[in-house]
Amino acid sequence: MEITPEIKKKLELLNEKYAALGQDLSSYLDGLLYAEVTTYWDYIEIETLLSLQKPKTGFPDELVFIIYHQITELYFKLALNEFEQLGKRKNIDATFFISRVNRINRYFEALIKSFEIMVSGMDREEFLKFRMSLLPASGFQSAQYREIEFYSTDFINLVDKSKRESLKNEKDIATLFEHIYWKEGATEELTGKKTLTLTQFEEKYKSRFIELATSCRSNNLWQVYLRLTEEERANKDVVNALRTNDLNVNVDWPLAHYKSAVRYLNKEKDDIAATGGTNWQKYLPPRFQKRIFYPALWTQEEIENWGRQWVTDALK
């Protein structure tokens, strides 16, 4: 084989790369010589991936339930990868900001559009039976979704709406965490007692959440936006990317869950409780939570009517 100038140049560049690391290029070339070629099934870990579904019952549609939730968590991981890149970027500009936020938007839009797999893709009677073997586990316990919230906005916007005004000057994340909005959704209304779902969730993740939320104070997506120039912050594509993100995460995604809950858990006289005992009727509808990541980008009228029109349209 002829050593072309192009190949020679690449060898020189490789030699420079490994020399800078104090390494011998020849040894690495030996490694390349002996290494097996990469196959799709090994690189993607197909056999491992397809072994991760472990149904608790014999109902066939439980597989739909497991795989869709696993897909959801993978998309969340992709979104978190983008949030981390945005937060670490020292010299942020509008082009990079828009491209990365739109990646996050596409991940959520894929999930929202595909939620029909859950809404219409399982037999209702099967679901109502196999779900009982999952107690007290709940999608409420998705740690990655909570991390997405911490990476998105200033923590005060995640505080229960009834406490935001009184706590607006509080700086301690641990104090604010005690009033985070989603706790109410997993607390018994009559007794005020935490559900087992919430107790388990906090035991596993509370310390990690507080540490992450504290580190996100200066590099959450809103703070990254504020690092843009005044002209870039006014850029309509920048603003639209953030507004779309707000709607995707805080309206359309919980609304997709709400539609599923209505289909599977709604009855004529009573509502069936969610697997973790979460109060899905009040926890999921956006108009109740008024959770808004970027309130400064919305008009007062839009905030007051948050989620109402989208709920009306989606449930037609």
C-alpha positions as a Markdown table, in Angstrom:
| # | Residue | x | y | z |
|---|---|---|---|---|
| 1 | Met | 0.0 | 0.0 | 0.0 |
| 2 | Glu | 1.3 | 3.4 | -0.9 |
| 3 | Ile | 1.9 | 5.9 | 1.9 |
| 4 | Thr | 0.2 | 8.9 | 0.4 |
| 5 | Pro | 0.9 | 12.4 | 1.5 |
| 6 | Glu | -2.6 | 12.5 | 3.1 |
| 7 | Ile | -1.8 | 9.3 | 5.2 |
| 8 | Lys | 1.6 | 10.7 | 6.1 |
| 9 | Lys | 0.1 | 13.9 | 7.3 |
| 10 | Lys | -2.3 | 12.1 | 9.5 |
| 11 | Leu | 0.5 | 10.0 | 11.0 |
| 12 | Glu | 2.4 | 13.1 | 11.8 |
| 13 | Leu | -0.6 | 14.7 | 13.5 |
| 14 | Leu | -1.2 | 11.5 | 15.5 |
| 15 | Asn | 2.4 | 11.4 | 16.5 |
| 16 | Glu | 2.1 | 15.0 | 17.7 |
| 17 | Lys | -1.0 | 14.2 | 19.6 |
| 18 | Tyr | 0.4 | 11.3 | 21.5 |
| 19 | Ala | 3.8 | 12.9 | 22.0 |
| 20 | Ala | 2.1 | 15.8 | 23.7 |
| 21 | Leu | 0.6 | 13.2 | 26.1 |
| 22 | Gly | 4.0 | 11.6 | 26.7 |
| 23 | Gln | 2.8 | 8.5 | 24.8 |
| 24 | Asp | 4.4 | 6.4 | 22.0 |
| 25 | Leu | 2.3 | 6.4 | 18.8 |
| 26 | Ser | 3.7 | 3.0 | 17.8 |
| 27 | Ser | 2.1 | 1.3 | 20.8 |
| 28 | Tyr | -1.3 | 2.8 | 19.9 |
| 29 | Leu | -0.9 | 1.6 | 16.3 |
| 30 | Asp | -0.3 | -1.9 | 17.6 |
| 31 | Gly | -3.5 | -1.6 | 19.6 |
| 32 | Leu | -5.4 | -0.5 | 16.5 |
| 33 | Leu | -3.8 | -3.5 | 14.6 |
| 34 | Tyr | -5.0 | -6.0 | 17.1 |
| 35 | Ala | -8.4 | -4.5 | 18.0 |
| 36 | Glu | -11.5 | -6.2 | 16.7 |
| 37 | Val | -13.7 | -4.2 | 14.3 |
| 38 | Thr | -16.7 | -2.5 | 15.9 |
| 39 | Thr | -20.1 | -4.0 | 15.3 |
| 40 | Tyr | -23.4 | -2.3 | 15.7 |
| 41 | Trp | -24.7 | -4.8 | 18.2 |
| 42 | Asp | -21.7 | -4.4 | 20.5 |
| 43 | Tyr | -21.4 | -0.7 | 20.2 |
| 44 | Ile | -25.1 | -0.2 | 21.0 |
| 45 | Glu | -25.1 | -3.0 | 23.6 |
| 46 | Ile | -28.2 | -4.5 | 22.0 |
| 47 | Glu | -28.3 | -7.7 | 24.0 |
| 48 | Thr | -27.9 | -5.8 | 27.3 |
| 49 | Leu | -30.4 | -3.2 | 26.2 |
| 50 | Leu | -33.0 | -5.8 | 25.4 |
| 51 | Ser | -32.5 | -7.7 | 28.6 |
| 52 | Leu | -33.4 | -4.6 | 30.8 |
| 53 | Gln | -37.2 | -5.2 | 30.6 |
| 54 | Lys | -38.3 | -7.3 | 33.6 |
| 55 | Pro | -42.1 | -7.4 | 33.8 |
| 56 | Lys | -43.6 | -8.1 | 37.2 |
| 57 | Thr | -46.6 | -9.9 | 35.8 |
| 58 | Gly | -47.6 | -12.0 | 32.8 |
| 59 | Phe | -49.7 | -9.3 | 31.1 |
| 60 | Pro | -48.2 | -8.6 | 27.6 |
| 61 | Asp | -48.9 | -4.9 | 27.7 |
| 62 | Glu | -46.7 | -4.4 | 30.7 |
| 63 | Leu | -43.8 | -4.5 | 28.2 |
| 64 | Val | -45.2 | -1.4 | 26.5 |
| 65 | Phe | -45.3 | 0.4 | 29.8 |
| 66 | Ile | -41.7 | -0.5 | 30.8 |
| 67 | Ile | -40.1 | 0.2 | 27.4 |
| 68 | Tyr | -41.8 | 3.6 | 27.0 |
| 69 | His | -40.7 | 4.7 | 30.4 |
| 70 | Gln | -37.1 | 3.6 | 29.6 |
| 71 | Ile | -37.3 | 5.5 | 26.3 |
| 72 | Thr | -38.4 | 8.6 | 28.3 |
| 73 | Glu | -35.4 | 8.3 | 30.6 |
| 74 | Leu | -33.0 | 8.1 | 27.7 |
| 75 | Tyr | -34.5 | 11.3 | 26.2 |
| 76 | Phe | -34.2 | 12.9 | 29.6 |
| 77 | Lys | -30.5 | 11.9 | 29.6 |
| 78 | Leu | -30.0 | 13.5 | 26.2 |
| 79 | Ala | -31.7 | 16.7 | 27.5 |
| 80 | Leu | -29.5 | 16.8 | 30.5 |
| 81 | Asn | -26.4 | 16.5 | 28.3 |
| 82 | Glu | -27.5 | 19.7 | 26.5 |
| 83 | Phe | -28.2 | 21.5 | 29.8 |
| 84 | Glu | -24.7 | 20.7 | 31.1 |
| 85 | Gln | -23.1 | 21.9 | 27.9 |
| 86 | Leu | -25.0 | 25.2 | 28.1 |
| 87 | Gly | -24.1 | 25.7 | 31.8 |
| 88 | Lys | -20.4 | 25.1 | 31.3 |
| 89 | Arg | -20.0 | 27.3 | 28.2 |
| 90 | Lys | -17.9 | 30.2 | 29.1 |
| 91 | Asn | -18.4 | 32.4 | 26.1 |
| 92 | Ile | -22.0 | 31.9 | 25.2 |
| 93 | Asp | -23.6 | 33.4 | 22.1 |
| 94 | Ala | -27.0 | 33.3 | 20.6 |
| 95 | Thr | -26.2 | 30.7 | 17.9 |
| 96 | Phe | -24.9 | 28.1 | 20.4 |
| 97 | Phe | -27.8 | 28.9 | 22.8 |
| 98 | Ile | -30.5 | 28.5 | 20.2 |
| 99 | Ser | -29.0 | 25.3 | 18.8 |
| 100 | Arg | -28.8 | 23.6 | 22.2 |
| 101 | Val | -32.1 | 24.7 | 23.5 |
| 102 | Asn | -33.8 | 23.6 | 20.3 |
| 103 | Arg | -32.1 | 20.2 | 20.8 |
| 104 | Ile | -33.8 | 20.0 | 24.2 |
| 105 | Asn | -37.1 | 21.1 | 22.6 |
| 106 | Arg | -36.9 | 18.3 | 20.0 |
| 107 | Tyr | -36.3 | 15.7 | 22.6 |
| 108 | Phe | -39.4 | 16.8 | 24.5 |
| 109 | Glu | -41.5 | 17.1 | 21.3 |
| 110 | Ala | -40.5 | 13.6 | 20.4 |
| 111 | Leu | -41.7 | 12.4 | 23.8 |
| 112 | Ile | -44.9 | 14.4 | 23.7 |
| 113 | Lys | -45.8 | 13.2 | 20.2 |
| 114 | Ser | -45.0 | 9.6 | 21.0 |
| 115 | Phe | -47.0 | 9.6 | 24.3 |
| 116 | Glu | -49.9 | 8.2 | 22.2 |
| 117 | Ile | -48.0 | 4.9 | 22.7 |
| 118 | Met | -49.1 | 5.1 | 26.3 |
| 119 | Val | -52.5 | 6.8 | 25.8 |
| 120 | Ser | -53.8 | 4.3 | 23.3 |
| 121 | Gly | -51.2 | 1.6 | 23.3 |
| 122 | Met | -52.2 | -0.5 | 26.3 |
| 123 | Asp | -55.3 | -2.5 | 27.1 |
| 124 | Arg | -57.0 | -0.7 | 29.9 |
| 125 | Glu | -58.0 | -3.8 | 31.9 |
| 126 | Glu | -54.5 | -5.2 | 31.6 |
| 127 | Phe | -53.1 | -1.9 | 32.9 |
| 128 | Leu | -55.4 | -1.7 | 35.8 |
| 129 | Lys | -54.3 | -5.1 | 36.9 |
| 130 | Phe | -50.5 | -5.1 | 36.3 |
| 131 | Arg | -50.2 | -1.6 | 37.8 |
| 132 | Met | -51.0 | -3.1 | 41.2 |
| 133 | Ser | -47.8 | -5.1 | 41.2 |
| 134 | Leu | -45.8 | -1.8 | 40.8 |
| 135 | Leu | -46.8 | -0.2 | 44.1 |
| 136 | Pro | -45.5 | 2.2 | 45.3 |
| 137 | Ala | -43.4 | 3.0 | 42.3 |
| 138 | Ser | -44.5 | 5.9 | 40.2 |
| 139 | Gly | -43.3 | 8.0 | 37.3 |
| 140 | Phe | -43.3 | 10.8 | 39.9 |
| 141 | Gln | -40.0 | 9.3 | 41.0 |
| 142 | Ser | -38.1 | 10.2 | 37.9 |
| 143 | Ala | -34.9 | 11.8 | 39.2 |
| 144 | Gln | -33.8 | 13.0 | 35.8 |
| 145 | Tyr | -37.0 | 15.0 | 35.2 |
| 146 | Arg | -36.4 | 16.8 | 38.5 |
| 147 | Glu | -32.8 | 17.5 | 37.5 |
| 148 | Ile | -34.1 | 19.0 | 34.2 |
| 149 | Glu | -36.2 | 21.4 | 36.3 |
| 150 | Phe | -33.2 | 22.4 | 38.4 |
| 151 | Tyr | -31.1 | 23.0 | 35.2 |
| 152 | Ser | -33.9 | 25.1 | 33.7 |
| 153 | Thr | -34.8 | 27.9 | 36.1 |
| 154 | Asp | -34.2 | 29.8 | 39.3 |
| 155 | Phe | -35.3 | 27.6 | 42.2 |
| 156 | Ile | -38.0 | 30.0 | 43.4 |
| 157 | Asn | -40.0 | 29.1 | 40.3 |
| 158 | Leu | -40.2 | 25.5 | 41.5 |
| 159 | Val | -41.6 | 26.4 | 44.9 |
| 160 | Asp | -45.3 | 25.8 | 45.4 |
| 161 | Lys | -47.1 | 28.8 | 44.0 |
| 162 | Ser | -48.8 | 29.6 | 47.3 |
| 163 | Lys | -45.3 | 30.1 | 48.9 |
| 164 | Arg | -43.4 | 31.9 | 46.1 |
| 165 | Glu | -44.1 | 35.4 | 47.2 |
| 166 | Ser | -43.3 | 34.8 | 50.9 |
| 167 | Leu | -40.0 | 33.0 | 50.0 |
| 168 | Lys | -38.9 | 35.2 | 47.1 |
| 169 | Asn | -35.9 | 36.5 | 49.1 |
| 170 | Glu | -34.9 | 33.2 | 50.6 |
| 171 | Lys | -31.4 | 32.1 | 49.3 |
| 172 | Asp | -31.0 | 28.8 | 51.0 |
| 173 | Ile | -31.9 | 26.0 | 48.6 |
| 174 | Ala | -32.4 | 23.5 | 51.4 |
| 175 | Thr | -35.1 | 25.7 | 52.9 |
| 176 | Leu | -36.8 | 26.3 | 49.5 |
| 177 | Phe | -36.6 | 22.6 | 48.7 |
| 178 | Glu | -39.0 | 21.9 | 51.6 |
| 179 | His | -41.7 | 23.8 | 49.7 |
| 180 | Ile | -41.0 | 22.5 | 46.2 |
| 181 | Tyr | -44.2 | 22.2 | 44.2 |
| 182 | Trp | -44.3 | 18.5 | 43.6 |
| 183 | Lys | -44.4 | 17.5 | 47.2 |
| 184 | Glu | -48.0 | 18.5 | 47.4 |
| 185 | Gly | -48.8 | 16.1 | 44.6 |
| 186 | Ala | -47.6 | 13.1 | 46.7 |
| 187 | Thr | -49.0 | 14.2 | 50.1 |
| 188 | Glu | -52.3 | 12.8 | 51.4 |
| 189 | Glu | -54.9 | 15.7 | 51.3 |
| 190 | Leu | -56.8 | 14.7 | 54.4 |
| 191 | Thr | -53.9 | 13.9 | 56.7 |
| 192 | Gly | -51.0 | 15.9 | 55.2 |
| 193 | Lys | -48.9 | 12.8 | 55.5 |
| 194 | Lys | -46.3 | 12.0 | 52.8 |
| 195 | Thr | -47.0 | 9.0 | 50.6 |
| 196 | Leu | -44.5 | 6.2 | 50.7 |
| 197 | Thr | -43.7 | 7.2 | 47.1 |
| 198 | Leu | -42.5 | 10.6 | 48.3 |
| 199 | Thr | -40.7 | 9.2 | 51.3 |
| 200 | Gln | -38.7 | 6.7 | 49.3 |
| 201 | Phe | -37.9 | 9.4 | 46.7 |
| 202 | Glu | -36.6 | 11.9 | 49.2 |
| 203 | Glu | -34.6 | 9.2 | 51.0 |
| 204 | Lys | -32.8 | 8.3 | 47.9 |
| 205 | Tyr | -32.4 | 11.7 | 46.1 |
| 206 | Lys | -33.0 | 14.6 | 48.5 |
| 207 | Ser | -29.3 | 15.3 | 49.3 |
| 208 | Arg | -28.3 | 14.9 | 45.6 |
| 209 | Phe | -31.1 | 17.2 | 44.5 |
| 210 | Ile | -30.2 | 20.0 | 47.0 |
| 211 | Glu | -26.5 | 19.8 | 46.0 |
| 212 | Leu | -27.4 | 19.9 | 42.3 |
| 213 | Ala | -29.9 | 22.7 | 42.7 |
| 214 | Thr | -27.4 | 24.7 | 44.6 |
| 215 | Ser | -24.8 | 24.3 | 41.9 |
| 216 | Cys | -27.4 | 25.3 | 39.3 |
| 217 | Arg | -28.0 | 28.7 | 40.8 |
| 218 | Ser | -25.5 | 30.3 | 38.5 |
| 219 | Asn | -25.7 | 28.1 | 35.5 |
| 220 | Asn | -29.3 | 27.1 | 35.0 |
| 221 | Leu | -30.7 | 27.9 | 31.6 |
| 222 | Trp | -32.3 | 31.2 | 32.7 |
| 223 | Gln | -28.9 | 32.4 | 34.1 |
| 224 | Val | -27.2 | 31.3 | 30.9 |
| 225 | Tyr | -29.8 | 33.4 | 29.0 |
| 226 | Leu | -28.9 | 36.4 | 31.1 |
| 227 | Arg | -25.2 | 36.0 | 30.1 |
| 228 | Leu | -26.1 | 36.8 | 26.5 |
| 229 | Thr | -25.8 | 40.4 | 25.3 |
| 230 | Glu | -28.8 | 42.6 | 25.5 |
| 231 | Glu | -29.3 | 42.4 | 21.8 |
| 232 | Glu | -29.1 | 38.6 | 21.8 |
| 233 | Arg | -31.6 | 38.4 | 24.7 |
| 234 | Ala | -34.0 | 40.3 | 22.5 |
| 235 | Asn | -33.5 | 38.0 | 19.5 |
| 236 | Lys | -36.8 | 36.5 | 18.7 |
| 237 | Asp | -35.3 | 33.0 | 18.0 |
| 238 | Val | -33.7 | 33.0 | 21.5 |
| 239 | Val | -36.9 | 34.0 | 23.1 |
| 240 | Asn | -39.0 | 31.6 | 21.1 |
| 241 | Ala | -36.6 | 28.7 | 22.0 |
| 242 | Leu | -37.1 | 29.4 | 25.7 |
| 243 | Arg | -40.9 | 29.9 | 25.5 |
| 244 | Thr | -41.2 | 26.7 | 23.5 |
| 245 | Asn | -39.1 | 24.9 | 26.2 |
| 246 | Asp | -41.4 | 26.3 | 28.9 |
| 247 | Leu | -44.5 | 25.0 | 27.1 |
| 248 | Asn | -43.0 | 21.6 | 26.3 |
| 249 | Val | -41.9 | 20.9 | 29.9 |
| 250 | Asn | -44.5 | 22.6 | 31.9 |
| 251 | Val | -47.7 | 22.3 | 29.8 |
| 252 | Asp | -47.5 | 19.8 | 27.0 |
| 253 | Trp | -45.6 | 17.1 | 28.8 |
| 254 | Pro | -47.7 | 17.0 | 32.0 |
| 255 | Leu | -50.8 | 17.3 | 29.8 |
| 256 | Ala | -49.8 | 14.2 | 27.9 |
| 257 | His | -49.6 | 12.4 | 31.2 |
| 258 | Tyr | -53.0 | 13.9 | 32.3 |
| 259 | Lys | -54.6 | 12.5 | 29.1 |
| 260 | Ser | -53.2 | 9.1 | 29.9 |
| 261 | Ala | -54.4 | 9.3 | 33.5 |
| 262 | Val | -57.9 | 10.3 | 32.3 |
| 263 | Arg | -58.1 | 7.3 | 30.0 |
| 264 | Tyr | -56.8 | 4.7 | 32.5 |
| 265 | Leu | -57.7 | 6.1 | 35.9 |
| 266 | Asn | -60.9 | 8.1 | 35.4 |
| 267 | Lys | -64.2 | 6.5 | 36.4 |
| 268 | Glu | -67.7 | 7.8 | 36.3 |
| 269 | Lys | -68.1 | 8.2 | 40.1 |
| 270 | Asp | -64.6 | 8.1 | 41.5 |
| 271 | Asp | -61.0 | 8.5 | 40.2 |
| 272 | Ile | -58.6 | 5.6 | 40.6 |
| 273 | Ala | -55.5 | 6.5 | 42.6 |
| 274 | Ala | -52.1 | 6.6 | 40.8 |
| 275 | Thr | -49.7 | 3.8 | 41.6 |
| 276 | Gly | -47.7 | 5.9 | 44.1 |
| 277 | Gly | -50.8 | 7.5 | 45.6 |
| 278 | Thr | -50.0 | 10.8 | 43.9 |
| 279 | Asn | -52.9 | 13.2 | 43.4 |
| 280 | Trp | -52.8 | 13.3 | 39.6 |
| 281 | Gln | -56.0 | 15.3 | 39.3 |
| 282 | Lys | -54.3 | 18.3 | 40.9 |
| 283 | Tyr | -50.7 | 17.5 | 40.3 |
| 284 | Leu | -50.7 | 17.1 | 36.5 |
| 285 | Pro | -52.9 | 19.9 | 35.1 |
| 286 | Pro | -50.7 | 22.9 | 34.3 |
| 287 | Arg | -53.3 | 25.5 | 35.3 |
| 288 | Phe | -53.2 | 24.3 | 38.9 |
| 289 | Gln | -49.4 | 24.3 | 39.4 |
| 290 | Lys | -48.6 | 27.5 | 37.4 |
| 291 | Arg | -45.1 | 26.3 | 37.1 |
| 292 | Ile | -43.3 | 28.6 | 34.7 |
| 293 | Phe | -39.6 | 28.5 | 34.1 |
| 294 | Tyr | -39.2 | 31.9 | 32.5 |
| 295 | Pro | -42.0 | 34.1 | 33.7 |
| 296 | Ala | -40.3 | 37.3 | 32.5 |
| 297 | Leu | -40.9 | 36.1 | 28.9 |
| 298 | Trp | -44.6 | 35.9 | 29.3 |
| 299 | Thr | -47.3 | 38.6 | 29.6 |
| 300 | Gln | -49.4 | 38.8 | 32.7 |
| 301 | Glu | -52.4 | 37.6 | 30.8 |
| 302 | Glu | -50.5 | 34.6 | 29.5 |
| 303 | Ile | -49.4 | 33.8 | 33.1 |
| 304 | Glu | -52.9 | 34.1 | 34.5 |
| 305 | Asn | -54.3 | 31.8 | 31.8 |
| 306 | Trp | -51.3 | 29.4 | 31.9 |
| 307 | Gly | -52.2 | 26.0 | 30.5 |
| 308 | Arg | -56.0 | 26.7 | 30.2 |
| 309 | Gln | -56.2 | 27.0 | 26.4 |
| 310 | Trp | -53.7 | 24.2 | 25.8 |
| 311 | Val | -55.7 | 21.9 | 28.1 |
| 312 | Thr | -59.0 | 22.8 | 26.3 |
| 313 | Asp | -57.5 | 22.1 | 22.9 |
| 314 | Ala | -55.7 | 18.9 | 23.8 |
| 315 | Leu | -58.8 | 17.3 | 25.5 |
| 316 | Lys | -61.2 | 18.0 | 22.6 |
